[in-house]
Amino acid sequence: MLAFRCTDGGGELHQCFADLFYILDGRASLLTGGALVSPVTTAPGEVRSASVQGGTRQELKAGDVVHIPSATPHQMLVSAGDTVTYFVVKIQESD
């Protein structure tokens, strides 16, 4: 999937799928780990929230590749005035 962001995304957790991000253009921060704030199950194995609390923040730029293991809370953060374009590959890690 090709993704473009000009604002923050919400918190996400995929029970059975890892995400692999390849940053094509722009910059953003990725928050991984921690906990989803007020999580809601949106589909089997898919949990969303407004944000992630805690975790580790990693700055991303063009050319970076990131693997987010299944069952890991994560959130893409985009600073005002910035954008980020990236490929997302979903990898089934468990049933």
VOMARZA-259643 format. One record per atom (N, C-alpha, C, O): residue in one letter; x, y, z. Coordinates in steps of 0.05 Angstrom, whole numbers, plus 5000, padded with zeros to 4 digits. Atoms other than C-alpha are relative to their C-alpha. Layout:
aXYZ;...
***
This chain:
m501749775000;m500050005000;m501850255000;m503950255013;l498649744999;l502450714986;l498550185018;l496150225016;a501249824980;a501151195043;a501250284999;a503650314994;f499149724998;f501551955048;f498750125025;f496350085030;r501049864976;r500852355112;r501050285001;r503350344995;c499349724994;c500653095127;c499350075028;c499750305037;t500749974971;t498053005198;t500549745014;t501149545001;d499650254984;d498852505254;d497949794993;d495649854987;g501950225002;g495751825247;g499149935028;g500150035048;g500950104974;g492051475303;g501849775009;g503549684994;g498650234990;g494750915346;g498849754987;g496449734981;e500850255013;e494450215315;e501449765013;e503649795024;l498750254992;l495849495334;l498749784982;l496249774980;h501050225017;h495248895287;h500949745013;h503349685015;q499350254986;q494948225324;q501649804984;q503449684995;c498850215016;c497147785266;c501850104978;c503049934964;f498449895023;f500748245218;f502150205010;f501550375027;a497949804996;a507248615221;a499750214977;a498650154956;d499849805021;d508249265182;d502950044993;d504650045011;l497349925010;l514349415140;l499650264985;l498150274966;f500249745012;f514950155123;f502650064985;f504850024996;y497749895015;y519550425068;y499450294994;y497550354980;i500549715003;i519951185071;i501150104973;i503450074967;l499349905027;l519951485001;l500850295000;l502750374987;d499649715001;d519652225015;d499050135026;d497150035039;g500849854977;g519052715072;g501249905026;g503249765026;r499050094974;r519852605146;r497749985020;r495650115017;a502050054980;a515952365206;a501349875024;a503749805023;s499150154976;s516652055275;s498249765002;s495849784997;l501650244995;l514451355290;l500349935030;l502449905041;l500150074972;l512351185361;l499249705001;l497149634991;t500650284998;t512650435376;t500249915029;t501750025045;g500150094972;g511150045440;g498150165016;g496350295005;g501949854983;g507650345499;g497349875000;g497149634998;a502750104999;a500150285502;a498150174984;a498550424983;l502149855014;l494150485460;l498250135021;l497650015041;v501849854982;v489851015494;v497149954992;v496450014969;s502850075005;s482550795498;s499749844974;s498349934956;p500150165024;p483350235447;p497249904993;p495549855010;v502550105010;v477550015403;v500649794979;v502249844960;t499650205021;t477349365363;t498250074976;t495850104979;t501549915024;t475349555292;t499449774981;t497749794964;a500450245016;a475848865260;a501549785015;a503149845033;p498650214986;p478348185283;p503050044998;p504250054976;g497149964999;g485648285305;g501050284994;g503450324993;e499249735007;e485549025288;e498950195022;e496550205027;v500749824978;v485549535345;v501050284993;v503250324983;r499349715005;r485550305337;r499650165025;r498150085043;s500349814978;s486050895385;s500750274989;s501850304967;a499349725008;a486951645383;a503150035001;a504250194986;s497149964997;s494251575406;s501349775014;s499949595024;v498350194985;v499851165436;v501350155023;v502350375019;q498749884977;q502351315506;q502549845007;q502449605008;g497550144994;g509551165523;g501349914974;g500750014953;g498750115024;g513850765475;g502550154993;g503550325008;t497549905010;t519950945435;t499550164975;t498150074957;r500349825024;r520251525385;r502449974982;r504749984992;q497850035019;q524351435322;q499450194977;q497350204965;e500249815023;e525551975269;e500449854974;e502349694972;l499950135026;l524351745198;l500450204977;l499450434978;k499549835024;k526852035131;k500149824976;k500249574979;a499950155025;a527151825058;a502349795001;a504549855009;g498050225001;g530751155050;g499949825024;g501049605024;d500250164976;d529150895120;d498049774996;d496049804982;v501750235000;v526050205129;v499549925029;v501449915045;v500750064972;v522350015193;v498249755000;v496349734984;h501750234996;h519449345215;h498650035027;h499950075048;i501649984976;i513849375266;i498749725005;i496949654990;p501150274995;p512448675295;p497050005006;p496050205016;s502850034994;s505348425302;s499650055030;s501550015046;a500849954972;a501848615368;a501650235013;a501850245037;t498549774990;t506149245375;t498450264995;t497950334972;p501349745004;p502549915387;p501850184984;p504350194989;h498449815016;h504850445337;h498350234990;h495950214988;q501349765009;q503251135313;q501950174984;q504250214993;m498449825017;m505951575256;m499350295008;m497050365008;l500349724992;l507052295278;l501350184979;l503650144971;v499049825021;v507952865227;v499950285011;v497850385019;s499949734990;s510253555249;s498650194981;s498450144957;a501349805016;a506454165225;a501850094977;a504150164981;g498649925023;g508554345155;g501649784986;g502549824963;d498650235012;d511753665141;d498049814987;d495649824993;t501550225012;t509253085099;t501849754999;t504249785002;v498550245004;v511352365091;v498549824981;v496049794983;t501050195019;t510251865035;t501549745004;t504049745004;y498650264994;y511651125047;y498449764990;y496049774988;f501350265006;f510250415025;f499549855025;f501249865044;v500750184977;v506849955075;v499749724989;v498049684971;v500350285007;v507749205068;v499049865025;v500249885046;k501250154978;k503348765112;k501249714999;k501149594977;i498850274999;i506748105134;i498649845021;i498749915045;q501350174980;q502747555167;q502149865017;q503849725006;e498150124982;e506647335228;e498949785017;e500349605026;s501350214984;s501546915266;s497149994993;s496050174980;d502950035005;d494346655262;d498450095024;d495950085023;
***
